[in-house]
Amino acid sequence: MIDPDTPSIAGGWLGTYHYPQWAGQPPVRFEATFILRGTEGRFTGTILDDDVLGEASVLGTQKGLRVNFSKVYQHPPPGHGTGKVFYEGGLSEDGRFLKGTWKLRGLSGGWEAHRLWGTEEAPEAQPEEEPAAAAMRLAGAA
């Protein structure tokens, strides 16, 4: 069970992962969305890489400030053999930063991400406005 005082990984993140220096690859930016599933720290999500590999599905766990997850690319382009990528890392105490390492077969590197939004920051649902009142409000703004 997740401690209610521990920040959750749930929400949106913008980050970068790095290849080992010998690989000669530039860092890759990504955008991630993680969703908690139940109270045991399990989460799912998606990661969209800013390169040819595109979107990946995520399955992971959060235990305290530690996170572990794997990602699998949905539709890698031909000639880009991929497999399951394993990530481990830590969430900062304020819940705004993630940092860790990734592994894929014989490769490994670092990664970090900054929170874009969290589930606790989502706007509260507003009551629906009557169509006539909405039309009058918009007409007054014109």
Backbone as a chain_set.jsonl record, in Angstrom:
{"seq": "MIDPDTPSIAGGWLGTYHYPQWAGQPPVRFEATFILRGTEGRFTGTILDDDVLGEASVLGTQKGLRVNFSKVYQHPPPGHGTGKVFYEGGLSEDGRFLKGTWKLRGLSGGWEAHRLWGTEEAPEAQPEEEPAAAAMRLAGAA", "coords": {"N": [[0.838, -1.18, 0.0], [0.494, 2.233, -0.781], [1.97, 4.883, 0.963], [0.116, 7.607, 2.092], [1.441, 10.027, 2.454], [3.579, 9.975, 0.775], [4.817, 11.131, -2.306], [3.176, 10.521, -5.424], [3.853, 8.756, -8.459], [2.016, 9.119, -10.404], [0.732, 10.938, -13.142], [1.817, 13.501, -15.476], [4.91, 13.692, -17.259], [7.994, 15.139, -18.369], [10.906, 14.303, -19.962], [14.338, 13.086, -20.378], [16.344, 10.609, -21.862], [19.543, 9.026, -21.789], [22.112, 7.686, -23.832], [24.932, 5.394, -23.493], [28.171, 6.915, -23.601], [29.952, 5.824, -25.508], [28.224, 4.86, -27.452], [27.53, 6.873, -29.168], [25.128, 8.222, -29.592], [22.658, 10.808, -29.574], [21.047, 12.44, -26.706], [17.64, 11.549, -25.908], [14.503, 13.025, -25.897], [11.465, 12.638, -24.032], [7.953, 12.181, -23.414], [5.895, 11.307, -20.772], [3.123, 9.544, -19.35], [1.737, 8.445, -16.405], [-0.355, 6.173, -14.647], [-1.838, 5.308, -11.643], [-2.736, 2.065, -10.475], [-4.855, 0.779, -8.455], [-4.087, 0.167, -4.94], [-1.609, -0.85, -4.361], [0.705, 0.21, -5.404], [1.149, -0.307, -8.049], [1.494, 0.692, -11.472], [0.495, 1.888, -14.723], [1.056, 3.055, -18.074], [2.048, 5.387, -20.684], [4.743, 6.148, -22.868], [6.067, 8.559, -24.954], [8.47, 8.804, -27.218], [10.721, 11.226, -28.534], [11.714, 10.544, -31.099], [12.431, 8.16, -33.731], [11.361, 5.808, -32.662], [8.968, 6.169, -31.272], [5.838, 5.542, -29.648], [5.435, 3.876, -26.496], [4.313, 1.264, -24.295], [3.845, 1.105, -20.762], [4.572, -0.614, -17.729], [4.653, -0.84, -14.272], [5.982, -0.483, -10.858], [5.66, 1.321, -7.796], [7.377, 1.848, -4.863], [7.433, 3.394, -1.995], [9.621, 6.015, -2.472], [10.888, 4.847, -4.57], [10.95, 3.673, -7.945], [10.182, 1.255, -10.416], [10.027, 0.131, -13.678], [8.942, -1.199, -16.867], [9.227, -0.728, -20.386], [7.679, -1.16, -23.549], [7.981, -0.812, -26.926], [5.39, 0.161, -29.152], [5.063, 0.181, -32.023], [7.696, -0.191, -33.467], [9.837, 1.096, -36.033], [10.747, -0.659, -39.098], [13.858, -2.393, -39.014], [14.73, -1.362, -36.644], [15.385, -2.974, -34.201], [13.976, -3.751, -31.154], [13.505, -4.333, -27.654], [12.174, -5.252, -24.477], [12.539, -2.551, -22.315], [14.114, -1.825, -19.316], [13.583, 0.131, -16.48], [14.791, 1.842, -13.603], [14.576, 3.816, -10.685], [14.393, 6.891, -8.756], [12.058, 8.941, -7.044], [11.853, 12.344, -6.302], [11.644, 13.869, -3.01], [9.761, 15.918, -3.001], [8.208, 15.174, -5.088], [8.507, 16.085, -7.705], [10.519, 15.404, -9.466], [12.186, 12.844, -11.249], [14.711, 10.342, -11.429], [17.1, 8.086, -12.77], [18.265, 4.856, -13.969], [18.401, 3.042, -17.076], [18.024, -0.117, -18.809], [18.777, -2.191, -21.557], [19.154, -5.125, -22.991], [22.545, -5.368, -23.659], [23.016, -2.686, -23.293], [23.021, 0.339, -21.352], [21.969, 3.239, -19.563], [21.429, 6.618, -18.379], [18.558, 8.432, -17.07], [16.203, 11.117, -16.684], [13.426, 13.022, -15.412], [10.997, 15.643, -15.325], [8.162, 16.732, -13.529], [5.176, 17.414, -15.243], [2.453, 17.596, -14.727], [0.256, 16.512, -12.116], [-1.934, 14.038, -10.654], [-3.123, 15.105, -8.421], [-3.104, 17.735, -9.063], [-4.914, 18.112, -11.023], [-7.602, 19.905, -12.485], [-10.561, 20.616, -10.626], [-13.759, 19.138, -11.213], [-16.148, 21.095, -12.816], [-19.458, 22.346, -12.305], [-21.896, 21.69, -14.836], [-22.729, 24.185, -17.163], [-25.777, 25.815, -17.96], [-27.008, 25.766, -21.313], [-28.181, 28.191, -22.329], [-27.264, 30.137, -20.509], [-24.519, 29.917, -20.932], [-24.342, 30.769, -23.593], [-25.19, 33.436, -23.323], [-23.144, 34.417, -21.676], [-20.916, 34.105, -23.348], [-21.699, 35.777, -25.468], [-21.641, 38.23, -24.228], [-18.933, 38.537, -23.897], [-18.035, 39.038, -26.384]], "CA": [[0.0, 0.0, 0.0], [1.269, 3.468, -0.869], [1.815, 5.827, 2.067], [-0.514, 8.827, 1.561], [2.364, 11.157, 2.541], [4.612, 9.812, -0.253], [4.341, 11.578, -3.617], [2.848, 9.48, -6.387], [4.378, 8.909, -9.806], [0.899, 9.379, -11.31], [0.692, 12.252, -13.766], [2.565, 13.71, -16.711], [6.344, 13.945, -17.075], [8.814, 15.447, -19.533], [12.24, 13.872, -19.566], [15.39, 12.764, -21.342], [17.209, 9.475, -21.523], [20.877, 9.157, -22.362], [22.834, 6.48, -24.193], [26.319, 5.453, -23.05], [28.962, 7.796, -24.452], [30.534, 5.073, -26.619], [27.211, 4.547, -28.463], [27.485, 7.972, -30.122], [23.745, 8.636, -29.827], [22.277, 11.988, -28.783], [19.968, 12.209, -25.739], [16.297, 11.502, -26.486], [13.449, 13.566, -25.026], [10.234, 11.847, -24.007], [6.836, 12.609, -22.577], [5.309, 10.107, -20.155], [1.931, 9.639, -18.508], [1.622, 7.273, -15.547], [-1.642, 6.062, -13.959], [-1.833, 4.293, -10.584], [-3.748, 1.007, -10.595], [-5.074, 0.195, -7.14], [-3.375, 0.738, -3.792], [-0.37, -1.588, -4.119], [1.832, 0.862, -6.044], [1.287, -0.656, -9.47], [1.052, 1.729, -12.395], [0.632, 1.683, -16.163], [1.191, 4.341, -18.739], [2.618, 5.465, -22.018], [5.877, 7.044, -23.085], [6.221, 8.942, -26.348], [9.838, 9.262, -27.467], [10.868, 12.227, -29.581], [12.582, 9.994, -32.142], [11.724, 7.242, -34.622], [10.766, 4.658, -31.977], [7.58, 6.512, -31.009], [5.105, 5.291, -28.413], [5.664, 2.622, -25.779], [3.461, 0.973, -23.142], [4.611, 1.013, -19.519], [4.028, -1.359, -16.599], [5.646, -0.695, -13.213], [5.598, -0.411, -9.454], [6.251, 2.349, -6.95], [7.477, 1.476, -3.447], [7.994, 4.597, -1.399], [10.098, 6.925, -3.511], [11.539, 4.044, -5.615], [10.109, 3.219, -9.047], [10.703, 0.279, -11.367], [9.049, -0.132, -14.726], [9.447, -1.618, -18.165], [8.477, -0.175, -21.52], [7.738, -1.926, -24.786], [7.534, 0.033, -28.034], [4.203, -0.37, -29.804], [5.245, -0.031, -33.455], [9.013, 0.285, -33.885], [10.003, 1.007, -37.488], [11.598, -1.761, -39.561], [15.284, -2.188, -38.864], [15.018, -0.864, -35.289], [15.065, -4.044, -33.267], [13.872, -3.315, -29.761], [12.998, -5.312, -26.711], [11.681, -4.619, -23.261], [13.524, -1.687, -21.675], [13.876, -1.811, -17.878], [13.946, 1.385, -15.819], [14.688, 1.943, -12.156], [14.946, 5.169, -10.289], [13.826, 7.456, -7.541], [11.217, 10.13, -7.086], [12.29, 13.298, -5.278], [10.72, 13.965, -1.879], [8.646, 16.822, -3.32], [7.415, 14.55, -6.144], [8.594, 16.843, -8.956], [11.672, 14.995, -10.26], [12.534, 11.43, -11.301], [16.035, 10.121, -11.981], [17.503, 6.704, -12.613], [18.984, 4.193, -15.043], [17.65, 2.117, -17.923], [18.818, -1.232, -19.35], [18.221, -2.927, -22.694], [20.195, -6.089, -23.358], [23.867, -4.971, -23.184], [23.109, -1.228, -23.164], [22.396, 0.984, -20.197], [22.207, 4.675, -19.521], [20.686, 7.355, -17.367], [17.364, 9.163, -17.481], [15.6, 12.001, -15.694], [12.166, 13.621, -15.866], [10.376, 16.668, -14.482], [6.707, 16.624, -13.549], [4.367, 18.404, -15.954], [1.206, 17.686, -13.962], [-0.026, 15.351, -11.278], [-3.365, 13.808, -10.475], [-3.619, 16.02, -7.389], [-3.148, 19.067, -9.636], [-5.947, 18.175, -12.042], [-8.668, 20.819, -12.082], [-11.786, 19.994, -10.135], [-14.865, 19.193, -12.16], [-17.038, 22.235, -12.631], [-20.825, 21.999, -12.693], [-22.198, 22.051, -16.206], [-23.466, 25.435, -17.314], [-26.938, 25.732, -18.839], [-26.651, 26.291, -22.634], [-28.587, 29.597, -22.501], [-26.37, 30.965, -19.709], [-23.234, 29.913, -21.607], [-24.457, 31.599, -24.782], [-25.229, 34.838, -22.883], [-21.83, 34.782, -21.186], [-20.044, 34.257, -24.513], [-22.136, 36.95, -26.236], [-21.165, 39.401, -23.478], [-17.486, 38.627, -24.046], [-17.719, 39.415, -27.778]], "C": [[0.885, 1.248, 0.0], [0.939, 4.362, 0.321], [1.21, 7.118, 1.513], [0.387, 10.059, 1.641], [3.496, 11.084, 1.506], [4.059, 10.308, -1.582], [4.137, 10.398, -4.551], [3.494, 9.794, -7.738], [3.274, 9.281, -10.787], [0.947, 10.809, -11.835], [1.512, 12.288, -15.038], [3.988, 14.152, -16.433], [6.999, 14.275, -18.404], [10.25, 15.132, -19.158], [13.169, 13.609, -20.726], [16.071, 11.477, -20.894], [18.481, 9.571, -22.355], [21.462, 7.784, -22.666], [24.238, 6.548, -23.588], [27.136, 6.261, -24.067], [29.514, 7.075, -25.679], [29.537, 4.792, -27.738], [27.082, 5.658, -29.505], [26.09, 8.454, -30.47], [23.429, 9.877, -29.001], [21.214, 11.623, -27.749], [18.609, 12.26, -26.448], [15.302, 12.05, -25.47], [12.226, 12.666, -25.105], [9.185, 12.539, -23.146], [6.15, 11.351, -22.077], [4.054, 10.473, -19.371], [1.813, 8.337, -17.739], [0.307, 7.335, -14.774], [-1.543, 4.971, -12.909], [-2.988, 3.337, -10.787], [-3.897, 0.341, -9.246], [-4.204, 0.846, -6.084], [-2.03, 0.076, -3.519], [0.843, -0.977, -4.817], [2.044, 0.489, -7.495], [0.82, 0.516, -10.324], [1.263, 1.273, -13.833], [0.823, 3.052, -16.784], [1.701, 4.225, -20.147], [3.804, 6.418, -21.994], [5.953, 7.298, -24.579], [7.612, 9.533, -26.51], [9.846, 10.25, -28.625], [11.921, 11.749, -30.577], [11.783, 8.958, -32.917], [11.022, 6.092, -33.911], [9.328, 4.91, -31.532], [7.05, 6.095, -29.654], [5.388, 3.911, -27.831], [4.653, 2.496, -24.64], [4.344, 0.723, -21.935], [3.846, 0.19, -18.494], [5.064, -1.282, -15.489], [5.082, -0.707, -11.822], [6.326, 0.76, -8.793], [6.213, 1.842, -5.523], [8.174, 2.62, -2.747], [8.378, 5.555, -2.501], [10.808, 6.186, -4.657], [10.525, 3.63, -6.67], [10.882, 2.235, -9.913], [9.633, 0.066, -12.421], [9.747, -0.626, -15.983], [8.611, -0.938, -19.228], [8.718, -1.047, -22.73], [7.176, -1.022, -25.881], [6.396, -0.633, -28.792], [4.43, -0.72, -31.273], [6.62, 0.477, -33.897], [9.158, 0.145, -35.402], [10.897, -0.171, -37.871], [13.079, -1.409, -39.41], [15.695, -1.639, -37.512], [14.593, -1.925, -34.291], [15.048, -3.505, -31.839], [13.397, -4.478, -28.919], [12.432, -4.546, -25.532], [12.813, -3.83, -22.622], [13.153, -1.587, -20.199], [14.419, -0.516, -17.27], [13.87, 1.2, -14.313], [15.131, 3.34, -11.782], [14.258, 5.601, -9.022], [13.061, 8.734, -7.825], [11.696, 11.063, -5.985], [11.231, 13.41, -4.183], [9.554, 14.907, -2.144], [7.805, 16.312, -4.489], [7.507, 15.226, -7.497], [9.718, 16.381, -9.888], [11.882, 13.488, -10.14], [13.925, 11.3, -11.904], [16.409, 8.663, -11.77], [18.304, 6.187, -13.78], [18.038, 3.302, -15.828], [18.601, 1.043, -18.44], [18.043, -1.897, -20.475], [19.326, -3.828, -23.204], [21.54, -5.634, -22.808], [24.05, -3.472, -23.02], [22.506, -0.763, -21.851], [22.759, 2.457, -20.228], [21.383, 5.318, -18.424], [19.446, 8.015, -17.949], [16.927, 10.065, -16.339], [14.34, 12.606, -16.29], [11.664, 14.617, -14.826], [8.868, 16.579, -14.641], [6.088, 17.775, -14.341], [3.07, 18.667, -15.204], [1.037, 16.409, -13.165], [-1.516, 15.193, -11.088], [-3.949, 14.738, -9.429], [-3.732, 17.446, -7.906], [-4.232, 19.208, -10.697], [-7.068, 19.103, -11.578], [-9.903, 20.064, -11.623], [-12.879, 20.122, -11.189], [-15.767, 20.377, -11.81], [-18.449, 21.816, -13.007], [-21.084, 22.467, -14.115], [-23.065, 23.297, -16.249], [-24.636, 25.202, -18.261], [-26.568, 26.344, -20.189], [-27.014, 27.77, -22.821], [-27.648, 30.523, -21.73], [-24.998, 31.03, -20.366], [-23.254, 30.819, -22.831], [-24.457, 33.081, -24.408], [-23.847, 35.271, -22.41], [-20.872, 35.003, -22.35], [-20.414, 35.476, -25.345], [-21.664, 38.219, -25.557], [-19.681, 39.61, -23.625], [-17.098, 39.12, -25.44], [-17.738, 40.913, -27.978]], "O": [[1.898, 1.303, 0.697], [-0.23, 4.57, 0.646], [1.741, 7.673, 0.551], [0.123, 11.047, 0.957], [4.281, 12.024, 1.377], [2.943, 9.946, -1.953], [4.849, 9.397, -4.47], [3.657, 10.957, -8.104], [3.568, 9.719, -11.899], [1.171, 11.759, -11.085], [1.858, 11.252, -15.606], [4.243, 14.896, -15.486], [6.603, 13.75, -19.445], [10.758, 15.633, -18.155], [12.848, 13.867, -21.886], [16.339, 11.278, -19.709], [18.492, 10.115, -23.459], [21.333, 6.847, -21.878], [24.694, 7.626, -23.209], [26.814, 6.279, -25.255], [29.543, 7.644, -26.77], [29.948, 4.514, -28.864], [26.581, 5.419, -30.604], [25.886, 9.036, -31.535], [23.876, 9.994, -27.86], [20.544, 10.6, -27.895], [18.457, 12.935, -27.465], [15.26, 11.6, -24.325], [11.985, 12.014, -26.121], [9.492, 13.36, -22.281], [5.857, 10.441, -22.852], [3.944, 11.563, -18.809], [1.79, 7.256, -18.328], [-0.101, 8.397, -14.305], [-1.203, 3.832, -13.229], [-4.074, 3.73, -11.211], [-3.138, -0.573, -8.921], [-3.653, 1.927, -6.291], [-1.373, 0.412, -2.534], [1.912, -1.588, -4.823], [3.019, 0.922, -8.111], [-0.111, 1.236, -9.965], [2.085, 0.403, -14.121], [0.759, 4.076, -16.103], [1.781, 3.141, -20.726], [3.854, 7.362, -21.207], [5.908, 6.362, -25.378], [7.902, 10.619, -26.009], [9.072, 10.122, -29.573], [12.89, 12.452, -30.863], [10.562, 8.892, -32.769], [10.157, 5.452, -34.509], [8.544, 3.967, -31.424], [7.718, 6.268, -28.635], [5.555, 2.927, -28.552], [4.197, 3.498, -24.089], [5.451, 0.199, -22.058], [2.622, 0.282, -18.4], [6.228, -1.615, -15.71], [3.886, -0.908, -11.612], [7.436, 1.131, -9.174], [5.159, 1.451, -5.022], [9.383, 2.795, -2.893], [7.564, 5.876, -3.367], [11.277, 6.818, -5.604], [9.39, 3.279, -6.35], [12.089, 2.375, -10.111], [8.467, -0.155, -12.095], [10.961, -0.493, -16.143], [7.444, -0.613, -19.01], [9.801, -1.6, -22.92], [6.052, -0.53, -25.783], [6.426, -1.838, -29.045], [4.035, -1.796, -31.722], [6.706, 1.468, -34.622], [8.658, -0.815, -35.989], [11.709, -0.627, -37.065], [13.491, -0.273, -39.65], [16.886, -1.466, -37.253], [13.569, -1.791, -33.621], [16.007, -2.878, -31.388], [12.937, -5.493, -29.444], [12.239, -3.332, -25.597], [13.906, -4.354, -22.408], [12.004, -1.297, -19.866], [15.56, -0.125, -17.516], [13.0, 0.493, -13.805], [15.946, 3.961, -12.463], [13.633, 4.81, -8.316], [13.391, 9.495, -8.734], [11.922, 10.626, -4.857], [10.064, 13.086, -4.403], [8.474, 14.727, -1.581], [6.805, 16.932, -4.849], [6.671, 14.974, -8.364], [9.857, 16.913, -10.989], [11.767, 12.926, -9.051], [14.283, 12.066, -12.799], [16.089, 8.07, -10.741], [18.944, 6.954, -14.499], [17.007, 2.864, -15.317], [19.814, 1.247, -18.506], [16.839, -2.135, -20.377], [20.311, -3.361, -23.776], [21.68, -5.518, -21.59], [25.133, -3.025, -22.645], [21.598, -1.393, -21.31], [23.744, 2.857, -20.851], [20.724, 4.635, -17.64], [19.304, 8.139, -19.165], [17.239, 9.81, -15.176], [14.195, 12.695, -17.509], [11.876, 14.456, -13.624], [8.358, 16.376, -15.743], [6.423, 18.942, -14.14], [2.642, 19.813, -15.062], [1.6, 15.366, -13.498], [-2.279, 16.127, -11.339], [-5.114, 15.126, -9.514], [-4.377, 18.283, -7.276], [-4.448, 20.302, -11.218], [-7.44, 19.087, -10.405], [-10.244, 19.011, -12.162], [-12.918, 21.087, -11.953], [-16.093, 20.61, -10.646], [-18.631, 21.017, -13.926], [-20.569, 23.497, -14.55], [-24.01, 23.445, -15.474], [-24.507, 24.478, -19.248], [-25.871, 27.358, -20.215], [-26.237, 28.522, -23.409], [-27.272, 31.58, -22.236], [-24.369, 32.088, -20.364], [-22.298, 31.553, -23.08], [-23.815, 33.893, -25.074], [-23.418, 36.385, -22.713], [-20.105, 35.966, -22.353], [-19.529, 36.146, -25.876], [-21.319, 39.189, -26.232], [-19.201, 40.735, -23.495], [-15.971, 39.566, -25.655], [-17.495, 41.391, -29.087]]}, "num_chains": 1, "name": "protein.A"}
